[in-house]
Amino acid sequence: MHLYIYCFLVSLCVVAVALFLSLRVTKRGEYSLIAKTFASLVFVVLGFMSLLGSNYEATCTLITLGLVFGLVGDILLDLKVMHPEKSDAYLNTGMMAFGAGHVMYFFAIVTYISDKVVTGYGWVVLASLVFALLVGALIVRFAPQLKMDFSGYKVQNWLYSSVLIFMTLISLFLAFIVPQAGMLAAGFILFLASDLILSMQYFGGKQESAGLTIANHVLYYFAQIMIATFAFFI
């Protein structure tokens, strides 16, 4: 029964994403927002379902909170597209929502590791954080060479890029010591790829590209599904 519920919810999410993308590329405003919200709500439900009978209640709760912040971020970024006159406000709050979600994911990993009595790896966290901050700074520094304009968003992009790179590194490390976490690492790799495309759209003048819009959201939703899947099956 557990597997059937999972398959049903994932299938529902895929259908909702397909509907959303078909509406988005035809610029159907409020309808695309409703479809996107529903698609995001499905992976939140998947997160809540992971709490039923889980041996890792704290981990699943934190992942679910991260998914909820993702839902909020999804809505805010779609409102940015619908209301360009308020683009700055929606983009900043959207990035904050996703950033808060990644913080929840980080603490989820911490609780998961502590449950498995994995200790002595504090240096990995510190090294990953320093590396992520440096790479984030380099991305902002060389944005013009990458044909992106971060004017007005340099600090936000540095912080958010650093957080996402940090989480990708930490999840890869976790997968190395706990193979079951491979799906979580896959989720963050897809998340990173999705945000790279999103940066090309928002800051590279390609927001109207239907191909990039589809690629961005397909990668993003698969990322969130993988993260929710990790919580669902641990």
LOZA-759587 format. One record per residue (C-alpha): residue number from 0; residue in one letter; x, y, z. Coordinates in steps of 0.5 Angstrom, whole numbers, plus 500, padded with zeros to 3 digits. Each point is the difference from the previous one (the first is absolute). Layout:
<atom><pos>NUM</pos><code>A</code><px>X</px><py>Y</py><pz>Z</pz></atom>
...
END
This chain:
<atom><pos>0</pos><code>M</code><px>500</px><py>500</py><pz>500</pz></atom>
<atom><pos>1</pos><code>H</code><px>506</px><py>505</py><pz>502</pz></atom>
<atom><pos>2</pos><code>L</code><px>503</px><py>499</py><pz>493</pz></atom>
<atom><pos>3</pos><code>Y</code><px>493</px><py>501</py><pz>496</pz></atom>
<atom><pos>4</pos><code>I</code><px>499</px><py>506</py><pz>504</pz></atom>
<atom><pos>5</pos><code>Y</code><px>507</px><py>503</py><pz>498</pz></atom>
<atom><pos>6</pos><code>C</code><px>499</px><py>498</py><pz>493</pz></atom>
<atom><pos>7</pos><code>F</code><px>493</px><py>503</py><pz>500</pz></atom>
<atom><pos>8</pos><code>L</code><px>503</px><py>507</py><pz>502</pz></atom>
<atom><pos>9</pos><code>V</code><px>506</px><py>500</py><pz>496</pz></atom>
<atom><pos>10</pos><code>S</code><px>495</px><py>499</py><pz>494</pz></atom>
<atom><pos>11</pos><code>L</code><px>496</px><py>505</py><pz>502</pz></atom>
<atom><pos>12</pos><code>C</code><px>505</px><py>505</py><pz>501</pz></atom>
<atom><pos>13</pos><code>V</code><px>503</px><py>498</py><pz>493</pz></atom>
<atom><pos>14</pos><code>V</code><px>493</px><py>501</py><pz>497</pz></atom>
<atom><pos>15</pos><code>A</code><px>499</px><py>507</py><pz>503</pz></atom>
<atom><pos>16</pos><code>V</code><px>507</px><py>502</py><pz>498</pz></atom>
<atom><pos>17</pos><code>A</code><px>499</px><py>499</py><pz>493</pz></atom>
<atom><pos>18</pos><code>L</code><px>493</px><py>504</py><pz>501</pz></atom>
<atom><pos>19</pos><code>F</code><px>504</px><py>506</py><pz>503</pz></atom>
<atom><pos>20</pos><code>L</code><px>505</px><py>500</py><pz>494</pz></atom>
<atom><pos>21</pos><code>S</code><px>495</px><py>499</py><pz>495</pz></atom>
<atom><pos>22</pos><code>L</code><px>496</px><py>506</py><pz>503</pz></atom>
<atom><pos>23</pos><code>R</code><px>507</px><py>504</py><pz>501</pz></atom>
<atom><pos>24</pos><code>V</code><px>503</px><py>500</py><pz>493</pz></atom>
<atom><pos>25</pos><code>T</code><px>493</px><py>502</py><pz>498</pz></atom>
<atom><pos>26</pos><code>K</code><px>500</px><py>506</py><pz>505</pz></atom>
<atom><pos>27</pos><code>R</code><px>493</px><py>498</py><pz>504</pz></atom>
<atom><pos>28</pos><code>G</code><px>502</px><py>504</py><pz>506</pz></atom>
<atom><pos>29</pos><code>E</code><px>496</px><py>498</py><pz>506</pz></atom>
<atom><pos>30</pos><code>Y</code><px>498</px><py>493</py><pz>497</pz></atom>
<atom><pos>31</pos><code>S</code><px>508</px><py>499</py><pz>500</pz></atom>
<atom><pos>32</pos><code>L</code><px>501</px><py>502</py><pz>507</pz></atom>
<atom><pos>33</pos><code>I</code><px>494</px><py>496</py><pz>502</pz></atom>
<atom><pos>34</pos><code>A</code><px>503</px><py>494</py><pz>496</pz></atom>
<atom><pos>35</pos><code>K</code><px>507</px><py>501</py><pz>503</pz></atom>
<atom><pos>36</pos><code>T</code><px>497</px><py>501</py><pz>507</pz></atom>
<atom><pos>37</pos><code>F</code><px>497</px><py>493</py><pz>500</pz></atom>
<atom><pos>38</pos><code>A</code><px>506</px><py>497</py><pz>497</pz></atom>
<atom><pos>39</pos><code>S</code><px>504</px><py>502</py><pz>506</pz></atom>
<atom><pos>40</pos><code>L</code><px>495</px><py>499</py><pz>505</pz></atom>
<atom><pos>41</pos><code>V</code><px>500</px><py>492</py><pz>497</pz></atom>
<atom><pos>42</pos><code>F</code><px>508</px><py>500</py><pz>503</pz></atom>
<atom><pos>43</pos><code>V</code><px>498</px><py>503</py><pz>506</pz></atom>
<atom><pos>44</pos><code>V</code><px>495</px><py>495</py><pz>501</pz></atom>
<atom><pos>45</pos><code>L</code><px>505</px><py>495</py><pz>499</pz></atom>
<atom><pos>46</pos><code>G</code><px>504</px><py>503</py><pz>505</pz></atom>
<atom><pos>47</pos><code>F</code><px>494</px><py>499</py><pz>505</pz></atom>
<atom><pos>48</pos><code>M</code><px>499</px><py>493</py><pz>498</pz></atom>
<atom><pos>49</pos><code>S</code><px>507</px><py>498</py><pz>502</pz></atom>
<atom><pos>50</pos><code>L</code><px>499</px><py>502</py><pz>507</pz></atom>
<atom><pos>51</pos><code>L</code><px>495</px><py>494</py><pz>501</pz></atom>
<atom><pos>52</pos><code>G</code><px>504</px><py>495</py><pz>503</pz></atom>
<atom><pos>53</pos><code>S</code><px>506</px><py>502</py><pz>499</pz></atom>
<atom><pos>54</pos><code>N</code><px>506</px><py>499</py><pz>504</pz></atom>
<atom><pos>55</pos><code>Y</code><px>503</px><py>506</py><pz>499</pz></atom>
<atom><pos>56</pos><code>E</code><px>495</px><py>505</py><pz>502</pz></atom>
<atom><pos>57</pos><code>A</code><px>504</px><py>506</py><pz>501</pz></atom>
<atom><pos>58</pos><code>T</code><px>504</px><py>499</py><pz>493</pz></atom>
<atom><pos>59</pos><code>C</code><px>493</px><py>499</py><pz>497</pz></atom>
<atom><pos>60</pos><code>T</code><px>497</px><py>506</py><pz>503</pz></atom>
<atom><pos>61</pos><code>L</code><px>506</px><py>505</py><pz>498</pz></atom>
<atom><pos>62</pos><code>I</code><px>500</px><py>497</py><pz>493</pz></atom>
<atom><pos>63</pos><code>T</code><px>492</px><py>502</py><pz>500</pz></atom>
<atom><pos>64</pos><code>L</code><px>501</px><py>507</py><pz>502</pz></atom>
<atom><pos>65</pos><code>G</code><px>505</px><py>501</py><pz>495</pz></atom>
<atom><pos>66</pos><code>L</code><px>495</px><py>497</py><pz>495</pz></atom>
<atom><pos>67</pos><code>V</code><px>495</px><py>505</py><pz>503</pz></atom>
<atom><pos>68</pos><code>F</code><px>505</px><py>506</py><pz>499</pz></atom>
<atom><pos>69</pos><code>G</code><px>501</px><py>497</py><pz>493</pz></atom>
<atom><pos>70</pos><code>L</code><px>493</px><py>501</py><pz>498</pz></atom>
<atom><pos>71</pos><code>V</code><px>500</px><py>507</py><pz>503</pz></atom>
<atom><pos>72</pos><code>G</code><px>506</px><py>502</py><pz>496</pz></atom>
<atom><pos>73</pos><code>D</code><px>496</px><py>497</py><pz>494</pz></atom>
<atom><pos>74</pos><code>I</code><px>494</px><py>504</py><pz>500</pz></atom>
<atom><pos>75</pos><code>L</code><px>505</px><py>507</py><pz>502</pz></atom>
<atom><pos>76</pos><code>L</code><px>504</px><py>498</py><pz>493</pz></atom>
<atom><pos>77</pos><code>D</code><px>494</px><py>499</py><pz>496</pz></atom>
<atom><pos>78</pos><code>L</code><px>497</px><py>507</py><pz>503</pz></atom>
<atom><pos>79</pos><code>K</code><px>506</px><py>503</py><pz>498</pz></atom>
<atom><pos>80</pos><code>V</code><px>499</px><py>498</py><pz>492</pz></atom>
<atom><pos>81</pos><code>M</code><px>492</px><py>502</py><pz>501</pz></atom>
<atom><pos>82</pos><code>H</code><px>502</px><py>507</py><pz>503</pz></atom>
<atom><pos>83</pos><code>P</code><px>506</px><py>503</py><pz>497</pz></atom>
<atom><pos>84</pos><code>E</code><px>499</px><py>506</py><pz>504</pz></atom>
<atom><pos>85</pos><code>K</code><px>502</px><py>497</py><pz>506</pz></atom>
<atom><pos>86</pos><code>S</code><px>505</px><py>495</py><pz>498</pz></atom>
<atom><pos>87</pos><code>D</code><px>505</px><py>502</py><pz>505</pz></atom>
<atom><pos>88</pos><code>A</code><px>496</px><py>499</py><pz>506</pz></atom>
<atom><pos>89</pos><code>Y</code><px>497</px><py>493</py><pz>497</pz></atom>
<atom><pos>90</pos><code>L</code><px>507</px><py>498</py><pz>498</pz></atom>
<atom><pos>91</pos><code>N</code><px>504</px><py>502</py><pz>507</pz></atom>
<atom><pos>92</pos><code>T</code><px>494</px><py>497</py><pz>504</pz></atom>
<atom><pos>93</pos><code>G</code><px>500</px><py>494</py><pz>495</pz></atom>
<atom><pos>94</pos><code>M</code><px>508</px><py>499</py><pz>501</pz></atom>
<atom><pos>95</pos><code>M</code><px>499</px><py>500</py><pz>508</pz></atom>
<atom><pos>96</pos><code>A</code><px>495</px><py>495</py><pz>500</pz></atom>
<atom><pos>97</pos><code>F</code><px>504</px><py>495</py><pz>496</pz></atom>
<atom><pos>98</pos><code>G</code><px>506</px><py>502</py><pz>504</pz></atom>
<atom><pos>99</pos><code>A</code><px>496</px><py>498</py><pz>507</pz></atom>
<atom><pos>100</pos><code>G</code><px>498</px><py>494</py><pz>496</pz></atom>
<atom><pos>101</pos><code>H</code><px>507</px><py>498</py><pz>499</pz></atom>
<atom><pos>102</pos><code>V</code><px>502</px><py>502</py><pz>508</pz></atom>
<atom><pos>103</pos><code>M</code><px>494</px><py>495</py><pz>502</pz></atom>
<atom><pos>104</pos><code>Y</code><px>503</px><py>494</py><pz>495</pz></atom>
<atom><pos>105</pos><code>F</code><px>507</px><py>502</py><pz>503</pz></atom>
<atom><pos>106</pos><code>F</code><px>497</px><py>498</py><pz>507</pz></atom>
<atom><pos>107</pos><code>A</code><px>497</px><py>494</py><pz>498</pz></atom>
<atom><pos>108</pos><code>I</code><px>506</px><py>497</py><pz>498</pz></atom>
<atom><pos>109</pos><code>V</code><px>503</px><py>502</py><pz>506</pz></atom>
<atom><pos>110</pos><code>T</code><px>495</px><py>496</py><pz>504</pz></atom>
<atom><pos>111</pos><code>Y</code><px>500</px><py>495</py><pz>495</pz></atom>
<atom><pos>112</pos><code>I</code><px>508</px><py>499</py><pz>501</pz></atom>
<atom><pos>113</pos><code>S</code><px>499</px><py>500</py><pz>508</pz></atom>
<atom><pos>114</pos><code>D</code><px>495</px><py>495</py><pz>500</pz></atom>
<atom><pos>115</pos><code>K</code><px>505</px><py>495</py><pz>496</pz></atom>
<atom><pos>116</pos><code>V</code><px>505</px><py>503</py><pz>505</pz></atom>
<atom><pos>117</pos><code>V</code><px>505</px><py>502</py><pz>495</pz></atom>
<atom><pos>118</pos><code>T</code><px>505</px><py>505</py><pz>503</pz></atom>
<atom><pos>119</pos><code>G</code><px>507</px><py>503</py><pz>499</pz></atom>
<atom><pos>120</pos><code>Y</code><px>498</px><py>503</py><pz>493</pz></atom>
<atom><pos>121</pos><code>G</code><px>499</px><py>508</py><pz>503</pz></atom>
<atom><pos>122</pos><code>W</code><px>506</px><py>502</py><pz>495</pz></atom>
<atom><pos>123</pos><code>V</code><px>496</px><py>497</py><pz>494</pz></atom>
<atom><pos>124</pos><code>V</code><px>495</px><py>505</py><pz>502</pz></atom>
<atom><pos>125</pos><code>L</code><px>505</px><py>506</py><pz>501</pz></atom>
<atom><pos>126</pos><code>A</code><px>504</px><py>498</py><pz>494</pz></atom>
<atom><pos>127</pos><code>S</code><px>493</px><py>500</py><pz>495</pz></atom>
<atom><pos>128</pos><code>L</code><px>498</px><py>506</py><pz>503</pz></atom>
<atom><pos>129</pos><code>V</code><px>506</px><py>504</py><pz>499</pz></atom>
<atom><pos>130</pos><code>F</code><px>501</px><py>497</py><pz>493</pz></atom>
<atom><pos>131</pos><code>A</code><px>492</px><py>502</py><pz>498</pz></atom>
<atom><pos>132</pos><code>L</code><px>501</px><py>507</py><pz>502</pz></atom>
<atom><pos>133</pos><code>L</code><px>506</px><py>501</py><pz>496</pz></atom>
<atom><pos>134</pos><code>V</code><px>497</px><py>497</py><pz>494</pz></atom>
<atom><pos>135</pos><code>G</code><px>494</px><py>504</py><pz>501</pz></atom>
<atom><pos>136</pos><code>A</code><px>504</px><py>506</py><pz>500</pz></atom>
<atom><pos>137</pos><code>L</code><px>504</px><py>498</py><pz>494</pz></atom>
<atom><pos>138</pos><code>I</code><px>493</px><py>499</py><pz>496</pz></atom>
<atom><pos>139</pos><code>V</code><px>498</px><py>507</py><pz>502</pz></atom>
<atom><pos>140</pos><code>R</code><px>507</px><py>503</py><pz>498</pz></atom>
<atom><pos>141</pos><code>F</code><px>500</px><py>497</py><pz>493</pz></atom>
<atom><pos>142</pos><code>A</code><px>492</px><py>501</py><pz>499</pz></atom>
<atom><pos>143</pos><code>P</code><px>502</px><py>505</py><pz>494</pz></atom>
<atom><pos>144</pos><code>Q</code><px>504</px><py>494</py><pz>497</pz></atom>
<atom><pos>145</pos><code>L</code><px>495</px><py>495</py><pz>501</pz></atom>
<atom><pos>146</pos><code>K</code><px>495</px><py>505</py><pz>496</pz></atom>
<atom><pos>147</pos><code>M</code><px>496</px><py>502</py><pz>506</pz></atom>
<atom><pos>148</pos><code>D</code><px>498</px><py>506</py><pz>504</pz></atom>
<atom><pos>149</pos><code>F</code><px>500</px><py>500</py><pz>507</pz></atom>
<atom><pos>150</pos><code>S</code><px>499</px><py>507</py><pz>502</pz></atom>
<atom><pos>151</pos><code>G</code><px>496</px><py>501</py><pz>506</pz></atom>
<atom><pos>152</pos><code>Y</code><px>500</px><py>493</py><pz>502</pz></atom>
<atom><pos>153</pos><code>K</code><px>508</px><py>499</py><pz>501</pz></atom>
<atom><pos>154</pos><code>V</code><px>499</px><py>498</py><pz>507</pz></atom>
<atom><pos>155</pos><code>Q</code><px>494</px><py>496</py><pz>499</pz></atom>
<atom><pos>156</pos><code>N</code><px>503</px><py>496</py><pz>495</pz></atom>
<atom><pos>157</pos><code>W</code><px>506</px><py>499</py><pz>504</pz></atom>
<atom><pos>158</pos><code>L</code><px>497</px><py>498</py><pz>506</pz></atom>
<atom><pos>159</pos><code>Y</code><px>494</px><py>495</py><pz>496</pz></atom>
<atom><pos>160</pos><code>S</code><px>506</px><py>497</py><pz>496</pz></atom>
<atom><pos>161</pos><code>S</code><px>504</px><py>499</py><pz>506</pz></atom>
<atom><pos>162</pos><code>V</code><px>494</px><py>496</py><pz>503</pz></atom>
<atom><pos>163</pos><code>L</code><px>498</px><py>496</py><pz>494</pz></atom>
<atom><pos>164</pos><code>I</code><px>508</px><py>498</py><pz>499</pz></atom>
<atom><pos>165</pos><code>F</code><px>501</px><py>498</py><pz>507</pz></atom>
<atom><pos>166</pos><code>M</code><px>494</px><py>496</py><pz>501</pz></atom>
<atom><pos>167</pos><code>T</code><px>502</px><py>496</py><pz>493</pz></atom>
<atom><pos>168</pos><code>L</code><px>507</px><py>499</py><pz>503</pz></atom>
<atom><pos>169</pos><code>I</code><px>497</px><py>498</py><pz>507</pz></atom>
<atom><pos>170</pos><code>S</code><px>495</px><py>495</py><pz>497</pz></atom>
<atom><pos>171</pos><code>L</code><px>505</px><py>497</py><pz>495</pz></atom>
<atom><pos>172</pos><code>F</code><px>504</px><py>499</py><pz>507</pz></atom>
<atom><pos>173</pos><code>L</code><px>494</px><py>497</py><pz>503</pz></atom>
<atom><pos>174</pos><code>A</code><px>499</px><py>495</py><pz>494</pz></atom>
<atom><pos>175</pos><code>F</code><px>507</px><py>498</py><pz>501</pz></atom>
<atom><pos>176</pos><code>I</code><px>500</px><py>497</py><pz>507</pz></atom>
<atom><pos>177</pos><code>V</code><px>492</px><py>498</py><pz>499</pz></atom>
<atom><pos>178</pos><code>P</code><px>499</px><py>498</py><pz>493</pz></atom>
<atom><pos>179</pos><code>Q</code><px>492</px><py>500</py><pz>502</pz></atom>
<atom><pos>180</pos><code>A</code><px>501</px><py>508</py><pz>499</pz></atom>
<atom><pos>181</pos><code>G</code><px>502</px><py>499</py><pz>493</pz></atom>
<atom><pos>182</pos><code>M</code><px>493</px><py>503</py><pz>498</pz></atom>
<atom><pos>183</pos><code>L</code><px>501</px><py>506</py><pz>505</pz></atom>
<atom><pos>184</pos><code>A</code><px>506</px><py>502</py><pz>496</pz></atom>
<atom><pos>185</pos><code>A</code><px>497</px><py>499</py><pz>493</pz></atom>
<atom><pos>186</pos><code>G</code><px>495</px><py>504</py><pz>503</pz></atom>
<atom><pos>187</pos><code>F</code><px>505</px><py>506</py><pz>501</pz></atom>
<atom><pos>188</pos><code>I</code><px>503</px><py>499</py><pz>494</pz></atom>
<atom><pos>189</pos><code>L</code><px>494</px><py>501</py><pz>496</pz></atom>
<atom><pos>190</pos><code>F</code><px>498</px><py>506</py><pz>504</pz></atom>
<atom><pos>191</pos><code>L</code><px>507</px><py>503</py><pz>499</pz></atom>
<atom><pos>192</pos><code>A</code><px>499</px><py>499</py><pz>492</pz></atom>
<atom><pos>193</pos><code>S</code><px>493</px><py>503</py><pz>500</pz></atom>
<atom><pos>194</pos><code>D</code><px>503</px><py>506</py><pz>504</pz></atom>
<atom><pos>195</pos><code>L</code><px>505</px><py>501</py><pz>495</pz></atom>
<atom><pos>196</pos><code>I</code><px>495</px><py>500</py><pz>494</pz></atom>
<atom><pos>197</pos><code>L</code><px>496</px><py>505</py><pz>504</pz></atom>
<atom><pos>198</pos><code>S</code><px>505</px><py>504</py><pz>501</pz></atom>
<atom><pos>199</pos><code>M</code><px>501</px><py>500</py><pz>493</pz></atom>
<atom><pos>200</pos><code>Q</code><px>493</px><py>502</py><pz>499</pz></atom>
<atom><pos>201</pos><code>Y</code><px>500</px><py>506</py><pz>505</pz></atom>
<atom><pos>202</pos><code>F</code><px>506</px><py>503</py><pz>500</pz></atom>
<atom><pos>203</pos><code>G</code><px>502</px><py>498</py><pz>492</pz></atom>
<atom><pos>204</pos><code>G</code><px>494</px><py>503</py><pz>497</pz></atom>
<atom><pos>205</pos><code>K</code><px>497</px><py>493</py><pz>498</pz></atom>
<atom><pos>206</pos><code>Q</code><px>494</px><py>500</py><pz>504</pz></atom>
<atom><pos>207</pos><code>E</code><px>496</px><py>499</py><pz>494</pz></atom>
<atom><pos>208</pos><code>S</code><px>503</px><py>494</py><pz>498</pz></atom>
<atom><pos>209</pos><code>A</code><px>495</px><py>494</py><pz>500</pz></atom>
<atom><pos>210</pos><code>G</code><px>505</px><py>495</py><pz>499</pz></atom>
<atom><pos>211</pos><code>L</code><px>504</px><py>503</py><pz>506</pz></atom>
<atom><pos>212</pos><code>T</code><px>494</px><py>500</py><pz>504</pz></atom>
<atom><pos>213</pos><code>I</code><px>498</px><py>493</py><pz>499</pz></atom>
<atom><pos>214</pos><code>A</code><px>507</px><py>498</py><pz>502</pz></atom>
<atom><pos>215</pos><code>N</code><px>500</px><py>504</py><pz>506</pz></atom>
<atom><pos>216</pos><code>H</code><px>494</px><py>497</py><pz>503</pz></atom>
<atom><pos>217</pos><code>V</code><px>501</px><py>493</py><pz>498</pz></atom>
<atom><pos>218</pos><code>L</code><px>506</px><py>500</py><pz>503</pz></atom>
<atom><pos>219</pos><code>Y</code><px>497</px><py>504</py><pz>506</pz></atom>
<atom><pos>220</pos><code>Y</code><px>494</px><py>495</py><pz>501</pz></atom>
<atom><pos>221</pos><code>F</code><px>505</px><py>494</py><pz>500</pz></atom>
<atom><pos>222</pos><code>A</code><px>504</px><py>503</py><pz>505</pz></atom>
<atom><pos>223</pos><code>Q</code><px>495</px><py>501</py><pz>505</pz></atom>
<atom><pos>224</pos><code>I</code><px>497</px><py>493</py><pz>498</pz></atom>
<atom><pos>225</pos><code>M</code><px>507</px><py>497</py><pz>502</pz></atom>
<atom><pos>226</pos><code>I</code><px>500</px><py>504</py><pz>506</pz></atom>
<atom><pos>227</pos><code>A</code><px>493</px><py>498</py><pz>502</pz></atom>
<atom><pos>228</pos><code>T</code><px>501</px><py>492</py><pz>498</pz></atom>
<atom><pos>229</pos><code>F</code><px>506</px><py>500</py><pz>505</pz></atom>
<atom><pos>230</pos><code>A</code><px>496</px><py>502</py><pz>506</pz></atom>
<atom><pos>231</pos><code>F</code><px>494</px><py>495</py><pz>497</pz></atom>
<atom><pos>232</pos><code>F</code><px>505</px><py>494</py><pz>500</pz></atom>
<atom><pos>233</pos><code>I</code><px>505</px><py>501</py><pz>506</pz></atom>
END
